Amino acid sequence: MTTRFLKVIILLFITFSSINVTMAEAASDRQVILISFDGMRNDLTRSYVKDGKLPNIKNVIEKGTIAKYARTVSPSLTAPSHAAIATGATPLKTTIVSNAWQQKDAALTKQKNAFLSEFEVDPLWVEARKQGKTTATVAFAGANPSTGKQADYTIYYGDTLSPSNQEKLKFTEASGWSNTPTSFSPLMETSFKIKVEDSKNKEIHVLAYDSSNDETKNYDKFIVSDNKKIDKKGVSPKDWGSVTLQVKEDQTAGFWFNFTSTDPALGKEAVMYRSAVTSGLIDGPEGFPERIRDQFGFFPPQDDDIALEKGWISRKEYEEVSERFVNWVTDVSLFIKKEYQPDLLMFYAPQIDLQEH
């Protein structure tokens, strides 16, 4: 949480068992900011604040108000809890009774996904709009624009168009690339294919080049592209890179990657981790979706439990995946706060919850 949120006169710090929510109202522009830290336990938060490990949260508590006897709903899962935070109503009224549940008379394999479902009680961002307030939500559970009009500015989880994978690559001499970088060894290339939902397989190309003039084959930079056109610098092994894919006319998606194993001479097979291909839903006034996509890129994956379990990525790399998501959501939220100045801004940080799982 940045210090920009701490310049406030009234601060409410509300704890719901496994979820901490920070709400700030600035006297100068009357903005209310509500941040959900999913999985942030009340007892541990208080303990860490006491030990001096959470200075920003301590600042919030000291300058505002902390709820001593907050109580969560049952079940205390992400979707029902966030529905309660957003509406002040119990699962009995919101109808969000779990993260997923079995529908009456439906096949056992067909469950209702709470994160794609509509509340039966209007949430804060809808009620505030009815009163002429400008509202914004970023990744906040329940604020799904596909269920109907939500906040004035809404960003939510979109589709996972392809699962993550571990790509094993063999390189050969490159050809057909444009705007190639200087390489002190012959350019090398390889490719792999991604099945993106119902579309044809997308071929992804990888270019390797040697940026060090040391008279040895040392392929230390990689460029990944879907069209062999180079518009960015190469990334080093172990560093993260990304590829944006245009999947529909008004929708972008993409994936992140890093090379977990490479031979400097590329005589052996290289191993690359590729994240899931993800997209986001963006709803707002004309020009808003384009502005978010142009400035911040595609909606990133929030985690990858399967890759961690299979050993495709290390625990540190797993944490980098989830941290990237939280930073993306935070950066986008701060941008919306500054550029569009909503009266109410609500956004979601799942990183603590993901680490606990």
WOHUNOR-V248330 format. One record per pair of residues at least 6 apart in sequence whose C-alpha atoms are under 6 Angstrom apart, sorted by sequence separation. I is the first residue (numbers start at 1). J is the second residue. If there is no record, write none. Layout:
{{I/J} {I/J}}
This chain:
{{25/31} {84/90} {91/97} {195/201} {246/252} {307/313} {14/21} {25/32} {194/201} {245/252} {282/289} {24/32} {193/201} {194/202} {210/218} {245/253} {262/270} {13/22} {24/33} {49/58} {102/111} {193/202} {210/219} {244/253} {245/254} {261/270} {23/33} {101/111} {125/135} {193/203} {209/219} {210/220} {244/254} {261/271} {12/23} {23/34} {101/112} {192/203} {193/204} {223/234} {243/254} {260/271} {11/23} {22/34} {100/112} {144/156} {192/204} {209/221} {222/234} {243/255} {259/271} {260/272} {11/24} {22/35} {100/113} {174/187} {191/204} {208/221} {221/234} {222/235} {242/255} {259/272} {21/35} {100/114} {174/188} {191/205} {208/222} {221/235} {242/256} {258/272} {10/25} {21/36} {99/114} {136/151} {173/188} {174/189} {191/206} {207/222} {221/236} {241/256} {258/273} {20/36} {80/96} {135/151} {136/152} {139/155} {172/188} {173/189} {190/206} {207/223} {220/236} {241/257} {257/273} {20/37} {80/97} {135/152} {136/153} {137/154} {138/155} {139/156} {171/188} {172/189} {189/206} {206/223} {240/257} {257/274} {8/26} {19/37} {80/98} {136/154} {171/189} {189/207} {206/224} {240/258} {256/274} {303/321} {19/38} {171/190} {188/207} {189/208} {205/224} {239/258} {256/275} {280/299} {303/322} {19/39} {20/40} {79/99} {188/208} {205/225} {238/258} {255/275} {279/299} {302/322} {18/39} {19/40} {204/225} {205/226} {238/259} {255/276} {18/40} {187/209} {204/226} {237/259} {238/260} {255/277} {18/41} {254/277} {302/325} {326/349} {254/278} {94/119} {185/210} {253/278} {300/325} {94/120} {125/151} {183/209} {184/210} {253/279} {94/121} {115/142} {183/210} {183/211} {118/147} {184/213} {322/351} {185/217} {162/196} {161/196} {87/123} {161/197} {86/123} {86/124} {219/264} {253/298} {218/264} {218/265} {217/265} {177/228} {178/229} {179/230} {12/64} {13/65} {11/64} {12/65} {13/66} {14/67} {10/64} {16/70} {15/70} {16/71} {17/72} {16/72} {170/269} {169/269} {169/270} {168/270} {168/271} {167/271} {167/272} {166/272} {166/273} {165/274} {164/274} {164/275} {164/276} {163/276} {162/276} {162/277} {161/277} {160/277} {161/278} {160/278} {159/278} {159/279} {158/279} {158/280} {157/280} {158/281} {156/280} {157/281} {156/281} {155/281} {155/282} {154/282} {154/283} {153/283} {153/284} {152/284} {135/342} {140/347} {134/342} {135/343} {137/345} {139/347} {140/348} {134/343} {135/344} {136/345} {137/346} {138/347} {139/348} {133/343} {135/345} {137/347} {32/343} {33/344} {35/346} {31/343} {32/344} {33/345} {34/346} {35/347} {36/348} {37/349} {38/350} {31/344} {33/346} {35/348} {36/349} {39/352} {39/353} {38/353}}
